[in-house]
């Protein structure tokens, strides 16, 4: 949402302070942070550490398959250089790395993934990879691998003008395809009006539950999130990223999806409409079967008059729980 922030230490600190305010564990410093004046990235890291927020630093994977100029691009390709850089940033207190623009599934590239995961683990760094292959189960061997992109996610609103017209349908398909095979950094949770998007804010909120990622990257600005209702902020503050149980309640690719996930004793439900027509779903029997009658849910559903707003209310399972979604709309429910 803020492409120039990696070149502005004060702006990065805005994100760090908002992460601390929300209780979020990490904040990303994206591409071209090496343009900061000497000592500025260290100042950002020190500020984040003082607030209990871990910093992720972006890196260009480099290599012969990649001509992308974004920096830094020459620090993680060569093994010895990579290990030296990881030792340096680990000593500064960096929590993890986001390594982008792999552009290849060749055997030598796969070997580089595995070497990078191992080197990061040796330096106790978490990993997020972008411009990457799909998950291969590697996080079972390297649990520091938190998530992978391998998807047309939220950044497409910036770089692909045609994406918006297909985003709602596309998102429902992801729940049945890409996200089934492993963690997906789809960057949901966009709530500001700067993007030309057809999906509602309710749809974006639902995506934070439907899209599974051990590191759920919420990508809007502090100002955009602070402008949201108390109920929306509370849901984003409490949102789990590790789930103990997942149940598909309803759905069909290209139409809609209703996915329930449990963390400890709490159930979260994301409902997304992929069509260009309003959709009414009666979820009462499904939710009673899931949690039993009388359990209270908070419902954050589309405002029928404004796709950039959601309406919050509370209702018990067994009392007629339904959701009404605008075209390309959505709804988030959670037990309270």
N, C-alpha and C positions, 0 to 999 in steps of 0.2 A: 504493500500500500504506500510505501514511502521510499522510492528508489534512491533518493539522495542521502538517506540517513546514514549509510556506512561511512560517508565522508564527513560526518558532523558529530563530534563527540558529545556535544550537549544534547543533540537529538537522540542519540543512542542511550544516553542516561535517562531521557524521558521514558523510553521503553523499559529500561531496567526498573525505574521507580514504579511504573505502572504494574509491571510483573510482580514486584514485591507487594504492592497494594492489593493485588488480586490473589496473592498466594500461589502464583505460578512459579514453577521451579527454574525455568530457563528463559533466556532471551537470546535471539540470534543477531549476530553482526554479519550482514550479508556481503555480497561481492564488492571488491574494491576498497575494503577497509585499509589496505596498505597505502591509500592516498592520504590518510590522516597524518598530521605532523608528528614528528618524533615524540614519543612519550604519551600520546593521546590514547592509544588503544590500551596501554597499561593503566591509564587513569580510569577508563571505562570498566576494565576488569576489576580493578580495586574497588570501585564503587559498587559493582554488582556483588562481589564477594562480601562486602560489608553489610549488604542487605539480604544476604542468603540466596541470591539469584545466580545460577550457573550460566556462564557465557558459552555459546557455540560460535565458532569462527568458520566462515566460508572459505573453501579452497577450490580452485580449478584443478581437475584431475591431471591436466596436461597430457602429454603423450602424442603419438603420431596420428591418432584418429580424431584429434581435437585441435581446431584452429581458432577457438574462441579466445579473445584477448583479455577477458575479465581477469582481474588479479586478486590474490596471488596465484600464478599458474605453474611455477617451477619448483614448488616446495614439497610435493607429495608423490611425484612420479619416480624419481630415483630413490632406491631403498635407504641409502645412507643419509641422504638429505632429508627424507621423510622422518626417519627416526630422530635426527637431530632437531627438526622442527617440532615434533611431538614432545620431545624432552623439554624444549624451551617453553612451549605454551603450557605444558602441564605444570612446570615450575611457577608460572605466573598465576596459576589457579583456574585455567580454562577447563570447562567441563566436557566439551565435546567439539566435534568437527562436522561440518556439512561439506561433502566433496561432490562436485557437480561436473557435468559434461563428460560422461564416460564414452558415449557414442560407439560402443562396440560390445559384442558378445563373443569375440574371438577368444580362444583358449588363453592367450597371454593376458587379455583384459580380465578374464575370470580369475586368473592367478593373482593379478594386481589387487582385485577386490579382497581376496583372502589374505594377502600379505598386509594390506592396509588394516583390515580388521584385527589381525594379530598384533601389529605394531601399536595400534590404538589401545588394545587391551593391555599390552605391556606397560603403557603409560597411563592407564586408568582413564581413558578418554571414551566417551560415547560417540556413536557414529550415526549420521544420516546421509544417505547418498541420493543424489538427484541426477537427472539425465542418464538414468541407469537402467539396467536389466530388471526384470521382475524378480521378486523374492524367490529364493531357491531353498528355503529352510535353513539358511546360513545362521540365523539368530539362535538356532538350537546349539550350534557350536560356539558362536560368538555372541553371547547375550548382551554385549555392549552395542550391537547393531540394533538400533531402536526402530528405524523405519526406512523405507525406500520410496522414491517417487514413482517412476514407471507408470505415470498416469497424466492425462490432461487435467490438471487441477486448476485452482483458483487463479494462478498467474496467467492463465490463458486469456482472462479478461483484459489484461494489459497488452498482450502480444499477438492475439488472434481475434480480430473483430468479428469473425463468423462464429466464434465459440458461444457467445451469449444466446443465440437463437436455438442452440441445441443442448444447452447445459442441463436443463431439467431432465430431459429424456436420458441424456448421457449419465447423469448421476444415478438414476435408478438402475441402469445397466451395470454400473460399477459394483453395486451391492451383490450382484449375482455372478460377477466375473472376476475382475482384477482383485478386489479386496478379499475374495475367498482364499487366495493363495498366500496371503501374508500382509504384514503391516503396510499401510498406504499413506504417504504424506500428500493427501489431496488438498491441504490448506483450506479447510472450511471455516465458517464463522464470519464471513464478510457481512458487515452491517451498514457500511457507509453508502452514500449516494454517488460517490465519485466514479463508480463502475457502471458501464452500460450493460446491465444484466437484466434478464427476464425473471429469474427466480426471486421469490420473496425472502424476507428476513426469516420467516418461519421455516422455509426450506433450508436456508443456511444453518440455522440452529439445529434442525433435525440432522443435518449432515455431520455434526460433531459427534453424534451417537452412531449413526449408520456407518460412517467411515471409521474403520478401526486403525489406530496407529498408536503404538506405545509412547510416541512423542507426538502429541496432537498440536500441530502448529497453527495457532490462530493468528491471522495475518493483518488484521485491520489496525488502525491507529489508536493510541490511547484516547484521543478526543472522540473518536467515533464510538468506542465502547463506553466511555463515561456518559455519553448522551443517551444510552439505552436505559430502559426501566430497571427498577430495583430487582424485579423478578428475573429479567434476562441476565443481569450482572451476577445474581446469586447462582443461576444455573451454570454460567461459564466459570464461576469461581469454584464450584463444587464438582465440576465435570471430571469423572474418572478417566483414566487412559488404560487401565488394566481391568479386564473383565473375567468373571468367573463362570458365566453362562451366557449363551446367546440363543435366542429363539426367533425364527422368522414367523411373524404372526399373519402376514398377508403380503401379497405382491405379485408382480409380473414384470419382467424386464420391459422397459420402454413405457410402462404404464405407471406403476407406483410401487412403493416398498414400505412396509411397516416392520421394523426390526426392534426387538426388545433385548436389552443387555442387563445383566445383573452384576453389581459390584458389592460384595459382602451381602448385606440384607436389602440393598437399595436397587430398585429396578428403574431403568431409563428406557424410554421408547422414542424412536425417531420415525416419523411418517413423512414421506416425500412424494409429491405428485409430479410425475414426469410428462403430463399431458397439458394441452392448452385449453382444457375445460375444468371447471370446478369439480371437486370430488368430495363426496360425503361418505364416511366410513363409520359403521357401528362397531366399536371395538369392545363393547361391554362384556359379551360372553367370553371373548378371548382373554381379556384382562382378569376376569373372575377365575377362569381356568388357570391363569398364570400365578396370581397372588392370593386368590380367595376373595370373597365378598367383604365389603366394608373398608378395604384398604384405600386410603386417600391418595389421589394423584393431583399434582399441580399440572395444569395444562397451559402451554404457551403456543397458541395457534394464530394463524393469519388474522389480522384485522380485515374484515370484509371490505372496508372502505380505503385501505391504504396498505399496499404490499410491502412497504418499508416499516411497518409497525406490527407488533404482535399484541394479542389480548391475553391476559393471564387470569385464570380462575382455578378453582379447586373442586373436585368431584370424586365421589367414592366409587370404586368398582362395584358393579351391581346396581348403580343408580342411573344407568343409561349413558355410559361414557361413549361419546362419539367425537369425531374430528371432522371439521369442514376445512378443506384446503382450497385456496385460490388456484387458478391455472398456474402451473409451475410453483405451487405453494408447498407448505409443510407445517408440521406441528411437532413440538417436543413435549413429552410427558415424563414426569418422574414421581416416584413415591415420596411421600412426606410424612 
